């Protein structure tokens, strides 16, 4: 018998494959392709305290091996999600991860308080947002601010907290240690890399916001490296993401140190990618006499 289950901060997932925030919406968009409860978990589009319309278009553009996006966290707000979307997901016993974003620590804390009184299973904290009270630098790029925001949300949370780490830092290992010191229950990485494309005819950036977050296959080696580095400094559960589109790549990420994986940009070209990856992991385990998927984690043999 093959055991695909994994434990993320006390929450048992039937398999280690989930969706990445911002690529799955709130579930309705993919319901004609697969049921949300077929996955280990589904991660919701990033939520803010109030409704947001997002950035002006163009907000997405293709780039070699991936895409750039500057959507700007368009979402209906946390209360609308709880009323209109969460019940539909939970009635099918789906493990739901709410992703939150804010501009101040108070905003993050308020959302955690609201979501703690719902039946979401975990809360993922996107710390790549600008800290408006500290000059606009992202929370996740400084060890002190990572510690401060993690400690603050942990103090008011009744749910396990996943801190989502930014790759746009000097040392992601130090950032991970700061999050753990602040009380994180799990880590997810990597968020998108900051990038830019220019239209040579107009000489202007293609994205209205000039810069955006890069995701897709081209970032996979960076994500694998960063997951491996973080695994060396923490025993917290790690959700690995960044460029995964096949079962082999998911297994690679787990060998580097991830306990579970998130699939994002790959679903834009292949909506069935998460299901194919689950099946592929199972087949790999059968072919290699692996009974527990957790045995794959951190099994890389370094030269």
SEDO-370250 format. One line per 5 residues: their letters; for each residue y, x, z of N, C-alpha, C. Coordinates in pm, whole numbers. Layout:
<nodes>
a) Y,X,Z,Y,X,Z,Y,X,Z; ...
</nodes>
This chain:
<nodes>
xxxxx) -119,84,0,0,0,0,124,88,0; 222,48,-81,347,123,-89,452,53,-4; 518,130,81,623,76,168,758,122,116; 833,29,56,964,59,0,1076,36,99; 1047,-11,218,1151,-48,313,1222,73,371
xxxxx) 1349,55,401,1429,159,467,1511,94,577; 1549,175,673,1629,127,785,1766,192,779; 1868,110,763,2005,160,759,2078,107,882; 2096,193,980,2170,158,1102,2115,35,1171; 1982,24,1174,1918,-88,1243,1891,-209,1157
xxxxx) 1939,-208,1033,1915,-318,940,1805,-276,842; 1697,-352,837,1585,-318,751,1606,-376,612; 1601,-290,512,1611,-331,372,1472,-328,310; 1440,-427,227,1306,-434,168,1280,-319,70; 1386,-264,13,1375,-148,-73,1508,-71,-65
xxxxx) 1513,52,-117,1631,135,-95,1740,120,-201; 1734,16,-282,1829,1,-392,1928,-112,-364; 2056,-80,-380,2160,-180,-360,2266,-165,-467; 2362,-257,-469,2473,-249,-563,2590,-175,-499; 2671,-113,-584,2791,-45,-535,2909,-140,-539
xxxxx) 2996,-128,-441,3111,-216,-432,3198,-207,-557; 3243,-324,-603,3331,-329,-718,3259,-345,-850; 3126,-335,-849,3050,-346,-973,2960,-469,-976; 2953,-540,-866,2863,-655,-855,2940,-784,-827; 3072,-772,-812,3150,-890,-776,3104,-945,-643
xxxxx) 3082,-1077,-638,3028,-1142,-519,2893,-1206,-548; 2828,-1161,-656,2692,-1204,-684,2675,-1300,-798; 2771,-1389,-818,2757,-1490,-922,2745,-1427,-1061; 2817,-1316,-1080,2822,-1254,-1212,2685,-1206,-1262; 2597,-1171,-1169,2467,-1116,-1208,2351,-1211,-1180
xxxxx) 2381,-1331,-1136,2275,-1424,-1096,2183,-1464,-1210; 2231,-1455,-1334,2145,-1491,-1447,2051,-1377,-1486; 2073,-1258,-1427,1989,-1143,-1459,1883,-1118,-1352; 1923,-1125,-1226,1827,-1108,-1117,1883,-1172,-991; 1793,-1206,-900,1834,-1268,-774,1881,-1160,-678
xxxxx) 1987,-1185,-601,2038,-1082,-510,1936,-1038,-406; 1846,-1128,-367,1748,-1091,-265,1635,-1006,-320; 1635,-979,-452,1539,-884,-507,1575,-741,-469; 1700,-720,-434,1748,-586,-400,1738,-561,-249; 1749,-434,-213,1750,-403,-70,1871,-463,-3
xxxxx) 1985,-459,-72,2109,-517,-21,2205,-531,-137; 2307,-611,-117,2416,-621,-216,2546,-588,-144; 2627,-503,-207,2756,-466,-151,2865,-540,-226; 2950,-606,-151,3052,-692,-209,3168,-611,-267; 3239,-676,-358,3364,-620,-408,3458,-598,-291
xxxxx) 3541,-494,-299,3629,-460,-188,3719,-575,-147; 3723,-601,-17,3803,-710,39,3926,-655,109; 4035,-728,98,4155,-698,174,4187,-818,263; 4279,-798,356,4311,-904,451,4364,-1028,380; 4450,-1007,283,4505,-1117,204,4462,-1102,58
xxxxx) 4477,-1210,-18,4444,-1208,-160,4527,-1102,-233; 4462,-1032,-328,4532,-934,-410,4504,-959,-557; 4607,-947,-641,4591,-966,-785,4553,-838,-856; 4566,-726,-791,4529,-600,-852,4640,-541,-937; 4608,-433,-1007,4705,-362,-1088,4723,-428,-1225
xxxxx) 4830,-393,-1291,4853,-440,-1427,4756,-370,-1523; 4717,-437,-1631,4632,-371,-1731,4714,-276,-1817; 4644,-184,-1885,4500,-156,-1883,4456,-101,-1747; 4339,-152,-1701,4288,-112,-1570,4157,-36,-1578; 4094,-37,-1697,3968,33,-1716,3971,101,-1853
xxxxx) 3921,222,-1860,3906,287,-1990,3781,374,-1988; 3720,387,-2105,3602,472,-2117,3641,619,-2116; 3547,700,-2072,3565,844,-2074,3426,905,-2094; 3415,1025,-2146,3281,1081,-2170,3193,1076,-2046; 3081,1009,-2059,2987,1001,-1948,3025,905,-1839
xxxxx) 3120,813,-1863,3156,719,-1758,3279,638,-1790; 3345,589,-1685,3467,511,-1701,3569,552,-1596; 3695,523,-1628,3802,533,-1529,3845,392,-1495; 3869,365,-1368,3918,233,-1332,4033,244,-1233; 4126,153,-1251,4236,138,-1156,4264,-12,-1142
xxxxx) 4160,-82,-1097,4167,-228,-1085,4265,-269,-976; 4273,-191,-871,4368,-223,-766,4319,-323,-664; 4185,-327,-646,4126,-412,-541,4160,-559,-558; 4155,-608,-681,4172,-752,-700,4061,-826,-626; 4100,-921,-539,4001,-996,-463,4068,-1118,-400
xxxxx) 3989,-1217,-358,4047,-1340,-304,4088,-1333,-158; 4063,-1221,-93,4092,-1209,49,3969,-1237,134; 3965,-1183,254,3845,-1188,337,3808,-1331,376; 3907,-1416,405,3876,-1553,447,3812,-1633,334; 3863,-1616,212,3808,-1687,96,3665,-1643,69
xxxxx) 3637,-1515,85,3501,-1464,68,3406,-1529,168; 3448,-1535,292,3363,-1593,397,3335,-1741,368; 3433,-1812,318,3418,-1955,293,3340,-1983,165; 3368,-1910,58,3316,-1949,-75,3198,-1868,-125; 3182,-1746,-79,3081,-1658,-138,2968,-1621,-43
xxxxx) 3000,-1591,80,2899,-1546,175,2787,-1648,196; 2816,-1778,211,2707,-1874,235,2603,-1876,124; 2646,-1863,-1,2552,-1867,-113,2458,-1748,-111; 2507,-1634,-67,2423,-1515,-61,2327,-1521,58; 2375,-1568,171,2292,-1568,291,2185,-1676,292
xxxxx) 2204,-1781,216,2103,-1887,215,1972,-1839,150; 1978,-1727,79,1858,-1669,18,1809,-1546,95; 1855,-1530,218,1813,-1418,303,1847,-1282,241; 1961,-1276,175,2007,-1151,116,2076,-1066,221; 2047,-936,220,2120,-843,307,2256,-818,241
xxxxx) 2362,-851,311,2497,-844,256,2579,-736,327; 2638,-650,246,2730,-548,298,2870,-583,252; 2959,-610,346,3098,-638,314,3174,-507,306; 3251,-489,200,3332,-369,183,3478,-404,207; 3546,-324,290,3684,-357,324,3778,-241,292
xxxxx) 3903,-277,262,4007,-179,232,4137,-226,293; 4220,-132,336,4347,-169,396,4449,-57,385; 4571,-87,421,4679,11,416,4719,63,554; 4669,-4,658,4696,41,795,4569,25,877; 4561,98,986,4446,85,1075,4437,-57,1130
xxxxx) 4550,-117,1158,4550,-254,1210,4486,-351,1110; 4514,-332,981,4453,-419,880,4301,-403,879; 4255,-280,883,4110,-256,888,4048,-323,1011; 4111,-303,1124,4056,-359,1248,4051,-510,1244; 4155,-571,1190,4157,-718,1183,4045,-770,1095
xxxxx) 4021,-704,982,3912,-747,894,3775,-729,960; 3759,-619,1031,3632,-596,1101,3611,-703,1207; 3715,-739,1278,3704,-846,1378,3662,-977,1313; 3723,-1011,1200,3691,-1136,1131,3547,-1135,1081; 3507,-1026,1016,3373,-1018,959,3265,-1006,1066
xxxxx) 3301,-954,1182,3203,-942,1291,3153,-1076,1340; 3231,-1179,1319,3192,-1313,1362,3125,-1393,1251; 3083,-1325,1144,3009,-1389,1035,2867,-1333,1032; 2789,-1376,934,2653,-1326,922,2638,-1218,814; 2745,-1144,785,2726,-1023,705,2641,-927,787
xxxxx) 2567,-841,720,2474,-753,791,2535,-619,827; 2616,-565,737,2683,-439,763,2823,-445,704; 2909,-358,751,3045,-348,698,3067,-206,648; 3105,-196,520,3135,-66,461,3287,-50,457; 3335,60,514,3479,84,525,3522,184,419
xxxxx) 3601,136,324,3652,222,217,3775,296,269; 3760,426,295,3870,502,352,3945,582,245; 3927,544,118,4001,609,9,4134,542,-17; 4174,451,69,4299,377,52,4416,455,112; 4538,432,61,4655,504,113,4695,456,252
xxxxx) 4725,550,339,4774,520,473,4926,511,465; 4976,389,457,5119,369,431,5206,420,546; 5149,430,665,5228,478,779,5231,630,789; 5152,696,702,5148,842,706,5181,900,568; 5273,837,498,5321,891,372,5239,859,250
xxxxx) 5135,776,264,5058,732,149,4934,814,118; 4908,920,191,4786,997,170,4665,913,212; 4556,924,137,4437,844,166,4381,878,304; 4335,775,376,4275,794,507,4162,898,501; 4085,892,391,3962,970,384,3977,1114,347
xxxxx) 4099,1166,333,4116,1304,291,4152,1398,405; 4156,1347,526,4195,1427,641,4101,1397,757; 4046,1501,818,3949,1480,926,4006,1400,1041; 4131,1424,1075,4192,1353,1188,4205,1204,1160; 4251,1169,1039,4266,1027,1008,4131,959,990
xxxxx) 4033,1034,940,3897,977,930,3844,945,1069; 3861,1038,1161,3817,1014,1299,3890,895,1359; 4022,891,1342,4104,786,1403,4066,647,1352; 4050,633,1220,4021,500,1167,3878,458,1202; 3785,553,1201,3647,520,1236,3639,476,1382
xxxxx) 3704,550,1470,3702,515,1612,3764,379,1637; 3873,349,1565,3942,222,1586,3858,103,1541; 3797,112,1422,3718,-2,1374,3587,-15,1452; 3533,97,1495,3410,91,1574,3433,18,1706; 3550,34,1763,3581,-27,1892,3583,-179,1886
xxxxx) 3607,-236,1767,3618,-382,1756,3503,-443,1676; 3410,-361,1632,3305,-413,1544,3180,-455,1620; 3124,-567,1579,2995,-613,1629,2885,-587,1527; 2923,-530,1414,2829,-502,1307,2818,-350,1286; 2704,-303,1233,2694,-160,1200,2798,-123,1093
xxxxx) 2857,-6,1110,2964,38,1020,2919,153,931; 2943,134,802,2921,240,703,3058,294,664; 3078,422,676,3204,483,632,3181,543,493; 3260,496,395,3244,541,256,3336,660,231; 3276,773,197,3349,898,188,3404,925,48
xxxxx) 3523,980,44,3587,1018,-81,3544,1159,-121; 3521,1182,-251,3488,1318,-297,3612,1403,-321; 3729,1341,-312,3854,1411,-343,3905,1487,-221; 3819,1576,-170,3848,1650,-47,3803,1794,-63; 3850,1879,28,3810,2021,25,3668,2039,75
xxxxx) 3632,1972,185,3498,1983,243,3449,1846,285; 3358,1790,209,3307,1657,244,3220,1664,369; 3163,1779,398,3083,1794,520,3169,1776,645; 3288,1835,643,3378,1822,758,3425,1678,775; 3449,1611,662,3489,1469,667,3375,1385,725
xxxxx) 3253,1415,684,3136,1342,735,3122,1361,885; 3142,1482,933,3131,1508,1077,3240,1435,1154; 3358,1424,1095,3466,1350,1160,3431,1203,1172; 3372,1147,1067,3331,1006,1070,3223,983,1174; 3128,1075,1182,3022,1061,1282,3079,1070,1423
xxxxx) 3171,1162,1443,3233,1177,1575,3311,1052,1614; 3366,983,1514,3441,861,1541,3354,740,1568; 3223,753,1544,3131,643,1575,3065,576,1457; 3072,636,1338,3007,576,1222,2858,557,1246; 2805,446,1198,2662,419,1208,2586,467,1085
xxxxx) 2657,481,973,2598,528,848,2712,578,759; 2675,651,655,2772,702,559,2731,662,419; 2828,639,332,2800,618,190,2887,713,110; 2832,771,5,2903,866,-79,2826,887,-209; 2908,909,-316,3051,935,-314,3129,817,-373
xxxxx) 3253,806,-331,3345,715,-398,3386,783,-529; 3473,720,-605,3508,773,-736,3594,899,-727; 3584,980,-831,3667,1100,-844,3795,1064,-918; 3904,1122,-876,4032,1091,-938,4042,1156,-1075; 4077,1075,-1177,4084,1125,-1314,4197,1062,-1393
xxxxx) 4212,1108,-1516,4322,1062,-1601,4284,1079,-1747; 4324,982,-1833,4313,992,-1978,4449,966,-2040; 4475,1031,-2155,4604,1017,-2223,4582,974,-2367; 4657,876,-2411,4658,833,-2550,4747,929,-2628; 4689,1010,-2718,4768,1114,-2785,4866,1056,-2888
xxxxx) 4846,929,-2925,4942,867,-3018,5071,829,-2947; 5058,771,-2828,5175,728,-2753,5222,834,-2654; 5135,932,-2627,5161,1037,-2528,5170,981,-2387; 5116,861,-2368,5118,797,-2237,4976,787,-2181; 4963,785,-2048,4831,761,-1989,4775,627,-2036
xxxxx) 4644,621,-2056,4581,497,-2101,4587,390,-1992; 4566,429,-1869,4573,334,-1758,4719,309,-1722; 4752,184,-1694,4890,151,-1655,4930,228,-1530; 4834,247,-1440,4863,318,-1315,4852,470,-1329; 4842,516,-1453,4834,658,-1487,4701,722,-1451
xxxxx) 4659,712,-1325,4534,773,-1281,4437,666,-1234; 4309,703,-1229,4209,608,-1184,4087,679,-1129; 3993,601,-1081,3870,656,-1024,3762,667,-1129; 3704,786,-1142,3599,808,-1241,3462,785,-1180; 3380,709,-1253,3242,684,-1213,3154,693,-1336
xxxxx) 3023,689,-1316,2931,697,-1428,2850,824,-1427; 2766,839,-1528,2668,948,-1532,2723,1087,-1513; 2846,1112,-1558,2902,1247,-1551,2921,1295,-1408; 2932,1202,-1312,2958,1244,-1173,2829,1266,-1094; 2713,1237,-1153,2587,1246,-1079,2564,1383,-1014
xxxxx) 2578,1495,-1085,2552,1624,-1020,2645,1651,-901; 2769,1604,-911,2862,1621,-799,2816,1538,-680; 2774,1414,-707,2729,1327,-599,2604,1381,-532; 2509,1431,-611,2387,1488,-555,2420,1607,-465; 2509,1693,-512,2549,1810,-433,2615,1770,-303
xxxxx) 2704,1671,-309,2775,1629,-188,2683,1559,-89; 2591,1477,-138,2494,1414,-49,2410,1521,21; 2369,1621,-53,2290,1728,8,2370,1802,114; 2497,1830,86,2581,1900,183,2600,1817,310; 2622,1688,294,2641,1602,410,2513,1591,492
xxxxx) 2399,1586,424,2272,1576,496,2249,1697,586; 2307,1811,551,2289,1931,633,2361,1924,767; 2459,1833,778,2541,1830,900,2527,1700,980; 2446,1607,933,2432,1480,1005,2293,1421,986; 2250,1345,1086,2125,1270,1076,2150,1122,1053
xxxxx) 2276,1084,1036,2308,944,1009,2245,898,878; 2212,770,866,2166,719,737,2272,742,630; 2228,783,512,2318,807,400,2279,717,283; 2380,649,229,2362,572,105,2426,656,-5; 2343,704,-98,2391,790,-204,2429,711,-328
xxxxx) 2539,748,-389,2584,678,-510,2668,772,-594; 2678,738,-721,2757,818,-813,2675,857,-934; 2681,777,-1039,2618,812,-1166,2471,780,-1180; 2412,709,-1085,2269,677,-1093,2245,566,-1194; 2155,589,-1289,2123,485,-1387,1973,468,-1409
xxxxx) 1893,559,-1355,1747,553,-1372,1678,577,-1239; 1549,545,-1235,1470,569,-1114,1463,717,-1083; 1449,801,-1187,1442,945,-1163,1569,995,-1094; 1684,943,-1135,1810,985,-1074,1823,933,-931; 1772,813,-907,1771,759,-771,1684,844,-679
xxxxx) 1568,884,-730,1477,969,-653,1541,1105,-627; 1610,1157,-729,1681,1284,-713,1783,1275,-600; 1857,1164,-597,1957,1146,-492,1892,1138,-355; 1778,1071,-347,1708,1061,-219,1650,1196,-177; 1599,1272,-273,1549,1405,-239,1659,1493,-183
xxxxx) 1782,1471,-230,1896,1548,-181,1932,1512,-38; 1891,1392,8,1919,1354,146,1956,1210,169; 1963,1130,62,2000,988,78,1881,907,127; 1908,811,215,1805,716,260,1795,596,167; 1905,565,100,1910,454,5,2010,491,-103
xxxxx) 2013,411,-210,2103,441,-321,2176,316,-366; 2295,336,-421,2373,225,-477,2389,246,-626; 2377,136,-700,2390,139,-845,2519,69,-883; 2601,132,-965,2730,74,-999,2757,66,-1147; 2820,170,-1202,2863,168,-1342,2749,141,-1438
xxxxx) 2629,184,-1405,2513,163,-1493,2491,16,-1525; 2529,-73,-1432,2505,-216,-1454,2596,-274,-1561; 2705,-206,-1593,2794,-257,-1696,2728,-251,-1834; 2643,-152,-1855,2573,-140,-1983,2430,-192,-1976; 2375,-199,-1856,2239,-249,-1837,2232,-328,-1707
xxxxx) 2253,-458,-1714,2255,-540,-1592,2125,-535,-1512; 2016,-499,-1578,1886,-496,-1511,1858,-361,-1445; 1953,-268,-1450,1931,-133,-1398,1875,-130,-1256; 1930,-207,-1161,1876,-200,-1024,1729,-239,-1016; 1689,-343,-1089,1549,-387,-1086,1459,-282,-1149
xxxxx) 1504,-226,-1261,1426,-120,-1326,1412,1,-1235; 1514,30,-1159,1508,145,-1068,1411,119,-954; 1412,-1,-899,1315,-35,-794,1172,-18,-847; 1146,-73,-964,1012,-64,-1023,976,81,-1053; 1074,159,-1098,1048,298,-1130,1017,382,-1006
xxxxx) 1087,354,-896,1059,424,-772,917,393,-725; 879,266,-734,745,225,-694,638,295,-779; 663,302,-908,568,369,-998,557,519,-966; 670,581,-939,670,723,-904,589,746,-776; 606,658,-679,532,673,-554,382,659,-577
xxxxx) 343,562,-658,201,543,-689,143,666,-758; 218,719,-853,169,833,-931,163,962,-849; 240,967,-740,246,1088,-660,189,1070,-519; 114,961,-500,46,934,-373,143,935,-254; 258,875,-273,357,861,-166,349,717,-115
xxxxx) 323,699,13,307,564,67,438,507,124; 525,594,175,651,548,233,768,608,156; 859,522,111,972,572,34,1059,664,118; 1059,646,248,1138,732,336,1093,877,330; 969,901,286,920,1038,275,988,1115,163
xxxxx) 1053,1044,71,1122,1111,-39,1253,1175,11; 1315,1112,110,1444,1159,159,1437,1303,210; 1530,1384,161,1542,1526,203,1417,1608,172; 1347,1574,66,1227,1647,31,1250,1758,-71; 1377,1781,-105,1409,1888,-199,1365,2023,-143
xxx) 1311,2108,-230,1270,2243,-193,1367,2340,-256; 1453,2401,-176,1557,2488,-229,1497,2623,-273; 1560,2682,-372,1515,2814,-421,1548,2922,-318
</nodes>
